[in-house]
Amino acid sequence: MATMKQLTAPLLLTLAVTTLHAQGDAQPTNTLPNPYRTIANYFQLPQGREWGSTSAVEIDRDGRSIWVAERCGTNSCAGSNLPSILKFDASGKLVKSFGAGLLMFPHGIFVDRDGNVWVTDGQDDAPRPQGTAANTLSGPPPGATRGNQVFKFSPDGKLLMTLGTRGGAAAPGYFYQPNDVLVAPNGTIFVSEGHGGANSRILKFSKDGKLQKTWGTKGSGEGQLDGPNALAMDSRGRLFVGDRSNNRIVIFDQGGRQLDVWRQFSRPSGIYIDKRDVIYVADSESESVSRNHDGWKRGIRIGSARDGSVTAFIPDPVEKTTGTSAAEGVAADVDGNIYGAEVGPKAVKKYVRAQTTTATPPTRSTGGSAIPRTADGRPDMQGIWQARSRAAYGLEDHPAHFGMPAGRSVVDTTTIPYQPWAAMKQRENFEQRAKADPLAECFLPGVPRIMYMEHPFQIFQMRDAVAMTFEWQQVFRLIYTNGTGPSTPLPFWMGDSRGRWDGDTFVVDVTNHNDRTWFDMAGNFHSDALRVVERYAMLDADTIRYQATIEDPKVFTRPWTISVPLARQKEMGRVLEYQCRAEMEEAKGDFKPEPRTWYQKGSAPVPPLPAEPRPAAAAATQSGIARTSDGKPDLSGFTEADAGGANWGFEPHNEPFTPGGRGVLVDPKTGGLPYQPWARAEKQDRTTPGRGYDDPTAHCFAGGVPRSLYVPSPFYIIQTPTYVVILLERMSWRIVPLDGRAHLPDTIRLWQGDSLGRWDGDTLVVETTNLNGKTWLNEVGDVISHAATVVERFTPVSANVIQYEATVNDPVVFTRPWTIAMPLKRNPKGELLEVACLEDNQDLLHLKDVKERSIQ
Amino acid sequence: MTRIVVAIGVICAWASIASAHHSFTAEFDINKPVKLTGTITMVRWSNPHGWIYIDVKGDDGKVTNWGFETAAANALYRRGTRPEDFPVGTQVTIDGYLARNGTPTATSGKLMFADGRAITIGAGAVAGEQK
């Protein structure tokens, strides 16, 4: 014992486990360390193809490429013409595929020392009425024409050899339900068969396919097998058989003599042994399919094929389920990366050692379609995108309803794995969707729904942040990529998004969801325990594969994944606005037109007022300001206006019950705003209580230009060589192209107008036209109309101060142009939150009461 | 309607009782300051303003549920206030001004706990407001 105490703990553990397996009745090996990190969705299928069930995964002769046999998007290739045998390079890119129309149910795969690919086809196509006791058969039922065979392909996919009869044959004509195949170094072929049928045996063939020997009958005794699911061979030539339904590995010599029985690797669906005799065993059924193996956790156990020790365990992230879950097939490449092929979740996952921080170094795409890249080598996703999918109507397969076209499932599990109560709740949501859908009130759609809503959005990439600006309700997403996590515990409609690059894939972790958003119009929903992991992969210059893995243990039985293609939108030139709530209130008569300021189609253009000499602008100090790599002043980041109370008046003011103001009007210097008489009277009228209702911001509509910058809410500036984008915390945005384009046609009018920018030395000059004339300039009712042109100047004067000026030239409202000025203060530590103004706008009801009383 | 205690008197000038999103003078009446004591029944941590509801017993013994509008959730958060600072059931005193529409609604200034602690919960002191 004294000697034992000097041993290190891991070695003790190893010894303990080794001792246990020798005792026959092993204790569950559930608590071993998991030094692996999971990479879901590592492998890229062609556009439009979705993962089906997989249990067959293998490493190519080169040690790094990965072969997968996949069941054609579902759990069977019957009736499909998709190639089921797929080869991926080490970066996860599909490089070869074949086998279309040949296999029904690819189950096991093996690459021999010559690089040939062997695949078993584990089912047949015999008609099998429900309830038929197929499990009693030792051969296929009558009528089978395909399946139950083993195929050998050349590395290029040429069929070299077929073992077995089409559709299968009872013993001795083999096979029925062949599970796995293995070719020994000397060319001897082993096949294990029996997957619920009355047979369970190992078949041994010579190199040229002649049956030499079989052993094993169905049962649990010595020399018996029950569903031998997997085959592997160690460096000593011992044949490892995954005797799944007996919850054990049985080790034979190549003549069929039993050498050992191991139970410490749990219930084996898949076994892989690498060149160094590291053994990987996949358990996909304990405590779920199999109730006779409770207490053992599903997952991948890693250990030694030499001494039987178990040293690591990658648990199934799904705790409780009833079906097959986690990997059924397993393989490991020469670098020790593990690949798990999953039947239930329909996925192939990669597991890398966690200390390898960059398991997938950025890989340039080799051959195939090139994707654009940013200066720092990342895929360049910038531009306008639009989902090409019916997912927004319903994520699952659904027929058409009024206002809801039919669509196919975009979910990897085909149907969403709801808990029973939640499935009932979803049906209720569906029935009530006309009123219960949060979008019926124009609330923020949440993530992932906003991504596939068929409204265009634009992506902007900076080093520390990626921004997405959506047409719908001018929602935006600001995704920090600076290594930080959520800074508040608060729930938000759009969640909290933090992104990182995993090779060429942009991965976003979205947390802090509220429980009010839906996934689609069909009422699919979640709780506030939702976590969404998004993956954006550019397949070519014009396609992004968007995937969102949904985890919500309060609502679902296990994680599931949405997959939707995003297509580059080349027609629009810019993202326009769909201000859902404003359009709804205008349509209902809750927000009434004001003909004196609103744009009306067909009205003649109003010539601008003669320009006034511009007051001397603040000059940029040439030193101390941040600059971008192209030498321009860097305006980007979290910013707040030092607004001088501009939202309550541009002139100095100090009335009770209103924030005071120092006055921001710099031109004219005296006399206040140079109103035309009608507009001065209108401004006065707007200050009466009955008009408070008419301020668009009281309705939560967009603030317009320039007001959005000096309302008391911060904003975040995104800056790229060709765009400046202002993300406003009140959930609206302004996009300023710097590419010299022309303004929009006169008839397109927007709440935030059409802004174009250019650099004048160190000053960003932004000209905004195409305003809709629906906004107010502030809470005290200063007037602006559709005819206004607003010229803003952003001049950095020190590291964190930008001097801001806005000159308004509005010939409908004023007698001359005027200018306000204020500093904008950057705060590198600030983070934008979310103001979902519509969520609880009780003020509007009060203001409506006041308005109606004043009218009476 | 329940008679309420309306404290007309020295209301210190709240330098910045202001809304981020709508006119205060339109919605609330500066001539009707109010100071009420009651028990918190609900806290809505929301936008564009939060709300704290308290049950207030009138002189006639009748209980009325009053809603006090607070600053926006983000503004409260950036000031260091947290949703859990206001447990339901706590007795508090809130001062503010009555809504013009005659409902038991008011905008808020300060919230005071029975032990004397006070938190400014009203709109104001948010970015951009200056005296």
Interface residues (C-beta under 8 A of the other chain):
Chain A: T488 L490 E640 A641 D642 A643 G644 G645 A646 N647 W648 N654 P656 F657 T658 P659 G660 G661 R662 T687 T688 P689 G690 R691 G692 Y693 D695 T697 A698 C700 Y710 V711 P712 S713 P714 E729 R730 E779 V780 L833 E834 V835 A836 C837 E839 D840 N841 Q842 D843 L844 H846 L847 D849 V850 R853
Chain B: A13 A15 S16 I17 A18 S19 A20 H21 H22 S23 F24 T25 A26 E27 F28 I30 R44 W45 S46 N47 P48 H49 W51 G67 E69 A72 A73 N74 A75 Y77 Y97 A99 R100 N101 G102 T103 T105 G124 V126 A127 G128 E129 Q130 K131
